[in-house]
Each structure stands twice: as C-alpha cells, then as structure tokens.
C-alpha cells in the first residue's frame, strides 16, 4: 500500500525530484546577479539610464511569461478567470512580484556589488516570515523563526562593517535592494492565493508577461533602448530569460504541492551562489565580511525552514 501511495505522487511531490527542482531554481536565481550586471555592461546601460534598465528587465520577464503561457496552452491548462476580482488579484500579483520587485532590483544592482546585493536580498526570506505571522492566523511566531530572523538580520547588518572601500549603505544601492526584498516578501504572501484563482503555471505566466509589459511601456516612454546589441549580450539576455522561465515555473509549482518550508529551505543557497558567482564572474573583491554575512544569512534561513518541518 505504501508503495502504491508513492507511485501516485506527482513528480513535484517525490522527494528526489523536489530536491532537484528546488536546487535548480535556487542555483539559477543565484546566477542572475552576475548575469544582470554583465548584461548591463554589454548593452552599455549606464547607472543613470533608468529607462534602459527597465527595458532590459521588461524584455526578460515579458518573453519569459509568454514562453510559460505557450507551454501552458500546449498542455491544455485552464486559462479562464472566473471573477473580475481574480483578474485584479493577478494584476496586483504581477505588479508586486515582477514590475516593482525587479524595477527596484535592477536599479539597486546597477549601483551595488553583486555579492553584496545577493546577501542583502536574503532579507526577503526573513521579512516574509514576519509578514506571514502578522497577516495569517495559521502562521505563528516560534522560537526557531525568531532565532532564525535575528541571526539573519545580524548577518545583513554585518555587511556595513569595515572600511569605506568594502562598501557602505547607500539608498540607490542597498536601499533599492531592500525595497526589492519587501516587494518579493509581499508577493510571496499573495502566492498562496494565486493557485486558488488560476492554474499555477498560467498564473506565473500572467505575472511575468504582464509585469514585464508594465516595465517596458514606461521604459519606452522614457526613451529607454538597448543601443549596443552584441551576440554576447543576446546570449546573456537569453540566459536570464531561461532563469526566469525555469525557476519561477518550478518554484511556484513546488510550493503549491509541498509544505513551504520543505521547498524554501533551498533558498538558503541563493545568497551563497550569488556572492560566489559575482566575485568569480565580475572580478569583485570577496571581503571577509561577505563570508560572515552569507554564513549568518544562510544559517538564519536554514533554522527558520527546519523549524517548519
């Protein structure tokens, strides 16, 4: 009987595949940090070219969303939105999860080091834990959550230790990454309701395509453009599109089929992968405080999610 039950599990619920898919999403998101900075450099997008940054981000997510919707259509998934309120919910989700989330992310990353941003962005994990306890009766603050959040926030504060050459808080850099983390945390709470209103793959596609369009429209109005287009730049953009397509589709599906903690624990790898790949690919200096901050942030995420099991 036990064997039969195992065989009836979806591929997204089988332990080996859950681990593989969650690892794929986390590692892919970690690689996005250096790729975005490399893409901006290749397309010659300067720090003051706001419209071009938004266009670069918008193209990535719009195309990614269209790809997911195309696959969803080919697999005959449910597209219909039953009520007008469901449509407004999806629009709000797209605005928070894609448009604002990644507008702040691209602005902040262009003014900050990739390694520093990767560690700082782990703040979204601790913020969503606090938000969930505030807004959902089913989520209670526990000792493991409290300890994990404290350790994680201490790790983030560690980024501001040391001399000026190793980085200090700036609003355009750290401030934007923090706003990005807050948007991501808020969107994570809304993900619970997304699958109740529409098929999760369709909802993910809507979120990315609508959110990407809402980035592209004002970007074009502001005169944003990718004035220098090279083969390497196109390859980087395609890699970023692949990261969004694969990671969002896998992660959103996994958290609708499994306990959130079982999947979210793998997100502890994102700041580590992001920091290491940024230093390797961008030639950034790896300061000792990055190791301390990354270790504390990872430990905080691990403690929080281990307590949810």
C-alpha positions, 0 to 999 in steps of 0.5 A: 500500500505504501508503495502504491501511495508513492507511485501516485505522487506527482513528480513535484511531490517525490522527494528526489525530484523536489530536491532537484527542482528546488536546487535548480531554481535556487542555483539559477536565481543565484546566477542572475546577479552576475548575469544582470550586471554583465548584461548591463555592461554589454548593452552599455546601460549606464547607472543613470539610464533608468529607462534602459534598465527597465527595458532590459528587465521588461524584455526578460520577464515579458518573453519569459511569461509568454514562453510559460503561457505557450507551454501552458496552452500546449498542455491544455491548462485552464486559462479562464478567470472566473471573477473580475476580482481574480483578474485584479488579484493577478494584476496586483500579483504581477505588479508586486512580484515582477514590475516593482520587485525587479524595477527596484532590483535592477536599479539597486544592482546597477549601483551595488556589488553583486555579492553584496546585493545577493546577501542583502536580498536574503532579507526577503526570506526573513521579512516574509516570515514576519509578514506571514505571522502578522497577516495569517492566523495559521502562521505563528511566531516560534522560537526557531523563526525568531532565532532564525530572523535575528541571526539573519538580520545580524548577518545583513547588518554585518555587511556595513562593517569595515572600511569605506572601500568594502562598501557602505549603505547607500539608498540607490544601492542597498536601499533599492535592494531592500525595497526589492526584498519587501516587494518579493516578501509581499508577493510571496504572501499573495502566492498562496492565493494565486493557485486558488484563482488560476492554474499555477503555471498560467498564473506565473505566466500572467505575472511575468508577461504582464509585469514585464509589459508594465516595465517596458511601456514606461521604459519606452516612454522614457526613451529607454533602448538597448543601443549596443546589441552584441551576440554576447549580450543576446546570449546573456539576455537569453540566459536570464530569460531561461532563469526566469522561465525555469525557476519561477515555473518550478518554484511556484509549482513546488510550493503549491504541492509541498509544505513551504518550508520543505521547498524554501529551505533551498533558498538558503543557497541563493545568497551563497551562489550569488556572492560566489558567482559575482566575485568569480564572474565580475572580478569583485573583491570577496571581503571577509565580511561577505563570508560572515554575512552569507554564513549568518544569512544562510544559517538564519534561513536554514533554522527558520525552514527546519523549524517548519518541518 
